[in-house]
Amino acid sequence: MADELDLLQEQEDLINQLHIQAARARSGRAGESLTHCEGCGNDIPQGRRDAVPGVRVCVACQQHLEFQSKQYQRWG
């Protein structure tokens, strides 16, 4: 059972890395980063704007969007 859990965790880590790479690839076309999240209106920290050029949402909203996407893929 532990080996299966380790494998699932490795797969989840890989998927997360692929999402990050895809976001960075898209960011080249995304234009300038927003200073405020288009989801909730909160400030987007400069560190996030530097790390993800063209970012449009804060970390909390990004996590929510990714969770919704996973739920949709699982049940959709």
JOHUMO-V207136 format. One record per helix or strand. SS is the DSSP state (h for helix, s for strand). FROM is the first residue (numbers start at 0). LEN is the number of residues. If there is no record, write none. Layout:
ss=SS from=FROM len=LEN
ss=SS from=FROM len=LEN
//
This chain:
ss=h from=1 len=29
ss=s from=35 len=1
ss=s from=42 len=1
ss=h from=45 len=6
ss=h from=58 len=17
//
